[in-house]
Amino acid sequence: MISAMRSKFGPAIIFGVMGVIVVVFVFSGIFTQSSLSGGPGVAGEVNGETITYSEFSRALNQRVEMLKGMLGGKVTDEQIAQFRIPEAVFQDLAQRKVMIQMAKKEGFQPSPEQIREQIFKMDAFKKDGRFDKMQYKAVLAANQYTDVRFEELVSQDITEQNFREFLGQLAFVSDREVDSELSRMKTRAKLKYVYLDNESVRKMLPKDLKAEEQGKALNEKVALLSKEIVAALAKGSDAKIKDLLKEAKIQAKTSDWVSRESNVIPGVGSVRSIEDQLFALKKEEGVREFSLPAGTFFAMSVASEAFDPSKVTEKDRSETLKKLQGQRQQAVMSEFLRSFMKSAKVSRNDSVVIEGKGSAVPITADMDQ
């Protein structure tokens, strides 16, 4: 299948375009001592090729560090288990192994000269601005790598990049698709709205309710208020809404221009989950009610503005094209990965991945996906 596509699209694969390699998955962060956990063992196998404890540990540490950045600098063992981070990391590593194996089979691996050229570009191995062999050996030794193993990692990364670029060529986006997406993104509206958040309504409930009664009471209160809000909003009776929701300090408001590019409404947050319905609203349709994760959103169209092609800049077109290409490339890559993984033989060592033990024990036959 891939060979046939290569014949059709040609071998326009660009080697060495990454500049200084920072390999996503295993390779990134290799030059930090904190990423080294050490320990013997095997985390799993993919078509007979091992995922070592060192590979898995390094990738897991990187994922945890990323989570720390997202969660304010602290991640507990309970959170790691709850989000099933080790399992997700192993799955990523397994998918990458499968992809590289397939890419090698199809001839996407680089030549020794291309590997050497890539290594020479890496700042970690430079001294006074030039590649230094002693520096190269010292950095690898400090990070517990042989030059053979390190060059294999570089080869894998270039192989993966070449394969991704090839698949990217399949993600063609037409001018018509760009125009359609611009129209979708640039269409905008002004809305008159009321946001009835559940927390505010809960504060309006009787204080002596039992815990098991609160859910039912909340739903009944929201249903009761909803009827009155819809009627008052349709009549333009802002005073009635203000009086009705005085205890919750909620009022009817009118938004600025809202679009899919700028879909955050003050006091409500992102309305991405309902944006298609919102931008389809017509003035004559009156008030619509929408369910959001934390409450109920009532909205009616005040004004709308259709896409105007004359206002589109070259930057708009270029950015839209890149976005669509990226989405399509990801879809193509995901489809290939699903296909490859179906026929792959993957085993996971749960004593390493789940229990966190860096020791060689039998690999489990079944992998929990």
C-alpha positions, 0 to 999 in steps of 0.5 A: 500500500505505502509502496504504491503511494510512494510511486504515485507521489514520488520520493519528495522526502526532505531529510535533515529538516529538523535542525537541532533535533529535539525528539518528541517521545523518548529522545527529548530531554535526554541531556538532563541528569534529572531525567535518568532513573536507571534500573534494569528491565524491559517495559514491553515488546513491540513485534519482538523489539523491546521498550527498555525500562530506561526508555519508558522511565525517561518518557514517563518523567517527561510526561509528568513534568509536562503535567506539572506545568499544567497543574501548577507545579505539583503532581501526586502519585494518585493523580498519575494513577488516576489519569493512567499516565504510565499506560498512556506513555507506554501506548505512545512508545508502542505506537512510535515503535510500530511506525518506525518499524513500518517506515524502515520497511518502506525505506524511509531510514536515513543514510549514515551521512545524514545521521552524522550531519544531524549530530554535528548540528546539535549544540550539546556537542559543540565547543566554540561553535563547532562539533567536538568529538570529546564533548560528544563522548563526554555528554553521551557517557554522562547520560549513559549512552553509547555512540551506537545507541545514540546514533540509532535514536537519531536514525529513528527520529529522522526515519519518523520525521521522513515518514510523517512528511511523506504522510503529510503529502497525502493531506492535500487541502484545496482552495475551496476548502480554505474558503469554506473554513474561512467562511465558517471561522469569520462568520460572527454574531452578537448575542443577548443572553443569560447564563444560569450557572448551577452553583448560583442556583444551588445557593438559592435553594433552601439551606436545610435540604439533605444531600440526597435532595439537592440534586432533584431540587436543583433540577426543579429550580432550573426548570422553573427559572428557565421558563420565566427567563425564556419568556422575559428575554424574548420580551426584552424584559431585562428588569424582570430577569434582574428581579427574578435572579436578584439573589444570584446576581445574574442579569441579561447581557449583550455580548460583543462580536462572537466568532469561532475564532473568539468564542469566549463570552465574559461570565460564561467562558468558551461556548465551543461545544454549542458554537454551531447552533449559536452561529446558526441563530436567526433573529426571528427564531427568538430565544434558544436554550443550551446546556453547558457543563456548568449551567444553562445558557439562554441566547438570542441573536441581536446581530450577525455578520456573514463572511466577507471575502474582500476582508480576508488577508493573505495571512488569514489564508496562509494560517487557515491553510496550515491549520487545515493541513495540520488537521488532515495530516494528523487524521492521516497519521492516526489512520495509519497508526490504527492500521499498523497497530491492528497487526502489531504484536505488543506486550506490556510488562505491568510490573514496570509500567503499572507497578513502577518496578525497574526489574526484569520480570515476565511480560504480560501477554495482554495489553490493556488498551 
